[in-house]
Amino acid sequence: MFFILLVIFVLVPVIELNVLIRVGEALGSWTTVGLVLLTAVVGVSLVRSQGIHTLMQVQQKLARGEAPGQEIVEGMMLAIAGLLLLIPGFVTDFIGLLLLTPITRIPLAALLYKRMQLKVLRQGGFHANFGQGPFNPHDSASGRSPFGQDPFNGDQGNTFDGDYEHKHDESDTQRLDDKQDNAKSDDKQPPKH
């Protein structure tokens, strides 16, 4: 993780500055600034249009009852592409355009989605790490859950099966009879004017 942060916060800006200086020497400083601004504006508009297209694909898959996994990965890639295109520099713009263009984005998203699926399957599903971490619900002394058993274990434990029948008390029956008698007496009385 430290190596990745080092690359992102140290090496990428150094490379960007080097490329900006070289392009500035070749084209001039104002032309370089204009190109950086142009790539940011064009990139953001392309991210918007590709994002709308991806959102429509997600809605179509959901309407068909399918899981839009790859499209969600593409949406995350579009968000990263938008961020990279907004950062001033040509290297980040190039990487952002690779993530933005459907020719490179779709195969890369498919590859990432397959790797994510394999990782989930290798770990035994979504609940493989349930209860691990700083908020572990298991008692460390006994190794058992405070609720008695692991809900994903498959062992049913103590299950009680039974029937339920509501029985009326004497007072419930008396109140019901009183209500019926009152209703009958109200029917027999002439209406008051």
C-alpha positions as CSV (number, residue, x, y, z in Angstrom):
1,M,0.0,0.0,0.0
2,F,2.9,2.3,0.8
3,F,4.4,1.7,-2.6
4,I,1.1,2.6,-4.4
5,L,0.8,5.9,-2.4
6,L,4.4,6.7,-3.2
7,V,3.8,6.2,-6.9
8,I,0.6,8.3,-6.8
9,F,1.8,11.2,-4.7
10,V,5.5,11.4,-5.7
11,L,6.3,9.8,-9.0
12,V,3.2,10.9,-11.0
13,P,3.6,14.6,-10.2
14,V,7.3,14.4,-11.1
15,I,6.6,12.7,-14.4
16,E,3.8,15.2,-15.1
17,L,6.1,18.2,-14.4
18,N,8.8,16.7,-16.7
19,V,6.3,16.2,-19.5
20,L,4.7,19.7,-19.0
21,I,8.2,21.3,-19.2
22,R,9.1,19.4,-22.3
23,V,5.8,20.3,-24.1
24,G,6.2,23.9,-22.9
25,E,9.6,24.1,-24.4
26,A,8.4,22.6,-27.7
27,L,5.1,24.5,-28.1
28,G,5.3,27.4,-25.8
29,S,3.9,28.0,-22.3
30,W,0.5,29.5,-23.4
31,T,-0.1,26.7,-25.9
32,T,0.7,24.1,-23.2
33,V,-1.8,25.8,-20.8
34,G,-4.4,25.9,-23.5
35,L,-3.9,22.2,-24.3
36,V,-4.3,21.3,-20.6
37,L,-7.5,23.3,-20.3
38,L,-8.8,21.9,-23.6
39,T,-8.2,18.3,-22.5
40,A,-10.0,19.0,-19.2
41,V,-13.1,20.5,-20.9
42,V,-13.3,17.8,-23.6
43,G,-12.6,15.0,-21.2
44,V,-15.4,16.1,-18.8
45,S,-17.9,16.3,-21.6
46,L,-16.9,12.8,-22.8
47,V,-17.1,11.4,-19.3
48,R,-20.7,12.9,-19.0
49,S,-21.8,11.3,-22.3
50,Q,-20.2,7.9,-21.6
51,G,-21.6,8.0,-18.1
52,I,-25.1,8.5,-19.4
53,H,-24.7,5.7,-21.8
54,T,-23.4,3.4,-19.0
55,L,-26.3,4.4,-16.8
56,M,-28.8,3.5,-19.5
57,Q,-27.1,0.0,-19.8
58,V,-27.4,-0.5,-16.1
59,Q,-31.1,0.4,-16.2
60,Q,-31.7,-2.0,-19.1
61,K,-30.0,-4.8,-17.3
62,L,-32.0,-4.1,-14.1
63,A,-35.2,-4.1,-16.2
64,R,-34.3,-7.5,-17.5
65,G,-33.6,-8.8,-14.0
66,E,-29.8,-9.1,-14.6
67,A,-27.0,-7.9,-12.4
68,P,-25.2,-5.0,-13.9
69,G,-21.8,-5.9,-12.5
70,Q,-19.6,-5.0,-15.4
71,E,-21.4,-1.8,-16.0
72,I,-20.9,-0.7,-12.4
73,V,-17.2,-1.4,-12.8
74,E,-17.3,0.8,-16.0
75,G,-19.0,3.5,-14.0
76,M,-16.2,3.5,-11.4
77,M,-13.7,3.6,-14.2
78,L,-15.5,6.6,-15.7
79,A,-15.3,8.4,-12.4
80,I,-11.6,7.8,-12.2
81,A,-11.2,8.9,-15.8
82,G,-13.0,12.2,-15.0
83,L,-10.7,12.8,-12.0
84,L,-7.6,12.1,-14.1
85,L,-8.8,14.4,-16.9
86,L,-9.3,17.2,-14.4
87,I,-5.8,16.9,-13.0
88,P,-3.5,19.2,-15.0
89,G,-1.0,17.2,-17.1
90,F,-0.7,15.1,-20.1
91,V,0.2,11.8,-18.5
92,T,-2.9,11.7,-16.4
93,D,-5.0,12.9,-19.4
94,F,-3.6,10.0,-21.4
95,I,-4.5,7.4,-18.7
96,G,-7.9,9.1,-18.3
97,L,-8.6,8.8,-22.0
98,L,-7.7,5.1,-21.9
99,L,-10.2,4.6,-19.1
100,L,-12.8,6.7,-21.0
101,T,-12.6,5.3,-24.5
102,P,-15.0,2.3,-24.9
103,I,-12.4,0.4,-27.0
104,T,-10.1,0.1,-23.9
105,R,-12.6,0.6,-21.1
106,I,-15.0,-2.3,-21.8
107,P,-12.3,-5.1,-22.0
108,L,-10.5,-3.7,-19.0
109,A,-13.8,-3.5,-17.0
110,A,-14.6,-7.1,-18.1
111,L,-11.2,-8.3,-16.8
112,L,-11.6,-6.5,-13.5
113,Y,-15.1,-7.8,-13.0
114,K,-14.0,-11.4,-13.7
115,R,-11.1,-11.0,-11.2
116,M,-13.6,-9.6,-8.6
117,Q,-15.9,-12.5,-9.1
118,L,-13.1,-15.0,-8.7
119,K,-11.9,-13.4,-5.6
120,V,-15.3,-13.6,-4.0
121,L,-15.7,-17.2,-5.0
122,R,-12.2,-18.1,-3.6
123,Q,-13.1,-16.5,-0.3
124,G,-16.3,-18.5,0.0
125,G,-18.9,-15.8,-0.9
126,F,-19.8,-12.4,0.5
127,H,-20.0,-13.7,4.1
128,A,-16.6,-15.3,4.2
129,N,-15.1,-12.7,6.5
130,F,-18.2,-12.1,8.6
131,G,-17.4,-11.2,12.1
132,Q,-13.7,-10.5,11.6
133,G,-12.1,-7.2,12.3
134,P,-12.4,-4.6,15.1
135,F,-16.1,-5.2,15.6
136,N,-15.9,-9.0,16.0
137,P,-19.2,-10.3,17.3
138,H,-17.6,-13.5,18.6
139,D,-16.5,-13.8,22.2
140,S,-12.7,-14.2,22.1
141,A,-12.7,-16.4,25.2
142,S,-15.2,-19.0,24.1
143,G,-15.0,-18.6,20.3
144,R,-18.8,-18.5,20.1
145,S,-21.1,-15.8,18.9
146,P,-23.0,-13.9,21.6
147,F,-26.2,-15.0,19.8
148,G,-25.4,-18.7,20.3
149,Q,-24.5,-19.8,16.8
150,D,-23.2,-18.5,13.5
151,P,-26.1,-17.7,11.2
152,F,-24.1,-18.9,8.1
153,N,-23.0,-22.1,9.7
154,G,-25.9,-24.2,8.3
155,D,-26.3,-26.0,11.7
156,Q,-29.9,-25.5,12.8
157,G,-29.2,-25.9,16.5
158,N,-32.2,-25.9,18.8
159,T,-35.4,-25.2,16.9
160,F,-38.8,-25.3,18.5
161,D,-41.8,-26.1,16.4
162,G,-45.3,-25.7,17.6
163,D,-48.9,-24.5,17.0
164,Y,-50.6,-21.4,18.4
165,E,-54.2,-21.2,19.4
166,H,-55.9,-18.2,21.0
167,K,-58.3,-19.0,23.9
168,H,-60.8,-16.5,25.2
169,D,-61.0,-15.7,28.9
170,E,-64.4,-15.7,30.6
171,S,-64.1,-11.9,30.8
172,D,-63.5,-11.7,27.0
173,T,-66.6,-13.7,26.3
174,Q,-68.7,-11.6,28.7
175,R,-67.6,-8.4,27.0
176,L,-68.4,-9.8,23.6
177,D,-71.9,-10.8,24.8
178,D,-72.5,-7.3,26.3
179,K,-71.5,-5.6,23.0
180,Q,-73.9,-7.8,21.1
181,D,-76.8,-7.2,23.6
182,N,-76.2,-3.4,23.4
183,A,-76.2,-3.6,19.6
184,K,-79.6,-5.4,19.6
185,S,-81.2,-3.0,22.0
186,D,-80.0,0.0,19.9
187,D,-81.7,-1.6,16.9
188,K,-85.1,-1.9,18.7
189,Q,-85.2,1.7,20.0
190,P,-87.0,4.2,17.7
191,P,-84.8,7.0,16.3
192,K,-84.7,10.2,18.3
193,H,-85.8,13.4,16.6
